[in-house]
């Protein structure tokens, strides 16, 4: 239990840093907050709810990892390096794929709920 509190504080500091310094993360936090009541309305089951909210939470997780990659890359070198560009581009691509996944999950739920294609 002694190690839990310092580990929690480190995690909390990471969340606070991202919320204060990363505009994309702030938008994702707003989406997450909005997703909870919307998912409660859209979802028919607890699993469905978890998938909807979880897709937004996953996006936030990937954004945090991308922020960490960018911070390490920026700290390692102040000048252009092809390898650093690749690392940052791959982190950004991971965020993009996660956005597409979350969009797909939410669109499927909206289509299912509204019965557009039935």
N, C-alpha and C positions, 0 to 999 in steps of 0.2 A: 504494500500500500504506500510505502514511502516513495517509491519511484513513480507511482501513478500521478500524484499531484504535479511534480515537475514536468512530466510528459504531457499532462493536460495543459499546463501553462504554455509550453512550447507550441502546442497545437493552437491554443487560443491566440497566441501572439501571431501565428501564421495567418489565421482567419482575420484578425484585426488589420494586419499589414495589407492583406489583399483587399479588404473592404475599403481601406483608406487610400490605397495607391493604384488600384487596378479598376478602371471604369467598367471593363467587361465583367469582372467579378461582381461588381455592384449591381449591374443589370441582371445577372444570373441570380443574385440574392432576391431581387424584386420578383423575378419570375418564380423562384421557389416559394416565396411567400404567397403569391397569387395562385400557385399551382395547388396548394393544399385545399382550399375551399372548392376550386374548380374540379379537382380530382374527386372530391367527395360527392359532387353533383354528377359527374360523368360516370364514375365507377359503379359497377354492379356488385363487385366482390372486394374483399380486402386485398386479394392478390392484384386485381385490376388497379386499385388505388395505389398499391405499393409500386407497381410498374410505372404509373404516371408520375408520381412524386419522385420515385427513384431515378427516372430518366433525367429529371432536372438536377437531382442531387449528383448523379454521375457526371453531368456536364460541369458542375461546380468543382468536383474532384479533379477532373481532367484539366480544368482551368488553373487550379492550384498547382498541379504538377508542372504545367507549362510555365507558370510564373516562376517556379523553382528552377526549372531548366534555364530560363532566360537570365535569372539572377546569377546562377553559377557561370554561365557563358560570359555575361557582362563583367563579372568579377575576375575571370581568368585573363581576359584580354581586352585592351582598350582599342585595338585596331582590328581591321577586317581579317577574318580567317575563314576559309571555305568550310572547314569542319564545324565551326561555330554557326555559320549560316545554315548548314544542313540540320544541326541539332535544333535550332530555333524554328526552322521551317517545318520540321517533323512534329515538334510540339504544337505548332499552330495547326497543322493538318489534323492532329489528334482531336483538337478542340472542334474543328470544322466537322469531322466525322461524328463526333458526339452530338453536335447541334442537329445534324441530319437525322441521327438516331432518335433523339428526343422529339423532333418534329414528326417523324414517322409514327412514333408511339402515340403522340397526341392526336394526329390526324386520324389514325385508325380508331381511336376511342371516340372522337367526334363523329366520324362516319357511322360507327356502330350505334352510337347513342341517337343520332338523328335519323338513321335509316335512309340516308341519301341514295344508296345504291341497292335498296331492296325493293 
